[in-house]
Amino acid sequence: MSNTKFKKDKEIIADYESQVKEIRAQLVEQQKSLDQQTEMRVQLLQDLQDFFRKKSEIEMEYSRNLEKLAERFMAKTRSTKDHQQYKKDQNLLSPVNCWYLLLNQVRRESKDHATLSDIYLNNVIMRFMQISEDSTRLLKKSKEITFQLQEDLMKVLNELYTVMKTYHMYHTESISAESKLKEAEKQEEKQIGRAEPVFSIRLEDKHQRRSSVKKIEKMKEKRQAKYSENKLKSIKARNEYLLTLEATNSSIFKYYIHDLSDLIDCCDLGYHASLNRALRTYLSAEYNLETSRHEGLDIIENAVDSLDPRSDRQRFMELYPTAFCPPMKFEFQPHMGDEVCQIAMQPPVNGELMLRFQQLQSRLATLNIENEEIKKTSEATLTTIQDMVTIEDYDVSECFHHSRSTESVKSTVSETYLSKPSIAKRRANQQETEQFYFMKFREFLEGSNLISKLQAKHDLLKRTLGEGHRGDYMTTRPPNVPPKPHGGTNRRARPRSVFNVKLFNGNLESFVKDSGQAIPRVVESCIRFINLYGLQHQGIFRVSGSQMEINDIKNSFERGNDPLTDDENNHDINSVAGVLKLYFRGLEKSLLPKERFNDLLSCIRIENLYERSLYIRKILLTAVPRSVLVVMRYLFAFLNHLSQYSDENMMDPYNLAICFGPTLMPTPNIEDQVSCQAHVNEVIKTVIIHHETIFPDAKELDGPVYEKCMAGGDYCESPYSEHGAIEEVDNEGGTETHTSEDGEYPSSTLVRL
């Protein structure tokens, strides 16, 4: 296949980054649009305040002064470009419509009254001031949620980028292994073509030819095994890419279609209703002045009745189509000619997918129940807020009874809306209810976002599993996973323990040196088992396993056996996780050195996370032996990978830090256990998140490196997992079964579990 028929890595990454860049620009534009909308709203309210204040001052001059006031505001111009844009953008919004109708009505006014002046000055203007304060406060709260949602969206995009690159890497390895296999097959065919029966050749030459044929066959078998392994990893990586892709598109769709509308509603919370009340106060006063003014006031009333947050929200979004238009869905980008664009569910990944599907079902059921309760609470709170802001306290008809004097009018006004204790209490209740609503609204959005991502994965798996049960008569089927190699690639039995250093409750550095295992077998095997069967397991490392099973697994490891080698999920995940924690908890020396405990805790004062990780790196490189650093690098890379499935297993870096903090970094007895534990958890969380920065890579620190996509135990094994393997890795390729094929891989090759 020609290389011009498919996109290369750089082209795919460039397309992806271009699309993400456009989305990021949209997110920035959304923030600016919300700020601009609030600024225009505040400006509008300020103009209304100025208008009624001035109207109150000149109300006694009757129609002549009122006409001047109307002309003043109608002819009001500002030379700034922002004001011109402000007027242009506000034309379609219902509050602005009321504003211009109000100015037209002023021209019809011909009389003034002291009561009307008092109402303008002490009632209407105060309402506008409160609306302006509310708008600014609600914008700040809404922006916090918007920023959080946008940050979560960018995390999802970054996760998709990481998964896509992982898929590219494993697919490249698969293609390379396939080419090597084809090369070996060609050599075998060439050798067989030469091996014609010749009876006159010497016996030594016959032995030499047979030896050459056997070497080629052995090389072919190795490359066949290598190809099968890499092909399986490529399929797993592609499956994860497709799942993450589906979740990402679902998150983006939900954000643009649902969340943005809800956020705009939050910004408008109570705005239209409060403005409605303020203007109805004005209407109530005006209707009692003269019946001749009713025609104009009816027009304004219709405009006030048209104050609709939904229609204004739609108009507002139409004013900024580039900011609020949902982007195109992310499409699957085939890597290097890979034509498969659906999840493969044939053995051995079908069991894993079925287990993950069941876990997603259980997780979604729980989340839906929780989120439904939050939604009910949020809706009830919203109803309460709406009742608060829609109270009908704008009728001032009693102020215009002819038998009352100006003093009685002022007294009546002050006893109703302007009562300071009543205002303070109502405002406090409203703000407290708003705070509770925003808290529940945030929880609902976070929960619904999580449900959206998990539901997308669930539906995709459901469709895939449903198609898989339709039988072989289907015209389109996912690709088959390559069969496991047979013959000389079978996994050999591990030797019994012959080490002088204890495995559990021993010294890690001494054990690595004595056993030759760069990663202790119990760590390697437990992590492999969790990688294969437990990444999506809810509450892993937090839920305790069976103590009897933990002891059985521990005793088996101590006898030199590996009870987790079978490619069957016949052990409880929580028990395997318990064995891993038990091993590190029982070490004579904790992974993070106790003598540098206070130095490590002091790093939490560094706000910049990158600088904090460099500080931790400096401590570990000077205080931890290289052999222990290899184990730490392996463990924290695994914990970071596990935290990437927190949507399903509920174990984010913080929760993992809570579980592993006392194990990996126990607090000395001389320190306060309670006060130090939170700081310890923060240190462990930092190491989990920034493990790539803290620990040297394979070029700087020779040793096994954790792999995200692991194959079954029959495909290959770690060159570091047997006694004496560290020395054997340096030998030439092909002479030992521990070394890599043809000497093509250095001693720092990745661990293949």
Secondary structure, 3 states (H helix, E strand, C coil): CCHHHCCCHHHHHHHHHHHHHHHHHHHHHHHHHHHHHHHHHHHHHHHHHHHHHHHHHHHHHHHHHHHHHHHHHHCCCCCCHHHHHHHHHHCCCHHHHHHHHHHHHHCCCCCCCHHHHHHHHHHHHHHHHHHHHHHHHHHHHHHHHHHHHHHHHHHHHHHHHHHHHHHHHHHHHHHHHHHHHHHHHHHHHHHHHHCCCCCCCCHHHHHHHHHHHHHHHHHHHHHHHHHHHHHHHHHHHHHHHHHHHHHHHHHHHHHHHHHHHHHHHHHCCCHHHHHHHHHHHHHHHHHCCCHHHHHHHHHHHHHHHCCCHHHHHHHHHHHCHHHHCCCCCCCCCCCCCCCCCCCCCCCCHHHHHHHHHHHHHHHHHHHHHHHHHHHHHHHHHHHHHHHHHCCCCCCCHHHHCCCCCHHHHHHHHHHCCCCHHHHHHHHHHHHHHHHHHHHHHHHHHHHHHHHHHHHHHHHHHHHHHHHHCCCCCCCCCCCCCCCCCCCCCCCCCCCCCCCCCCCCCCCHHHHHHHHCCCCCHHHHHHHHHHHHHCCCCCCCCCCCCCHHHHHHHHHHHHCCCCCCCCCCCCCCHHHHHHHHHHHHHCCCCCCCCHHHHHHHHHHHHCCCHHHHHHHHHHHHHHHCCHHHHHHHHHHHHHHHHHHCCHHHHCCCHHHHHHHHHHHHCCCCCCCCHHHHHHHHHHHHHHHHHCHHHHCCCCCCCCCCCCCCCCCCCCCCCCCCCCCCHHHHCCCCCCCCCCCCHHHCCCCCCCCCC
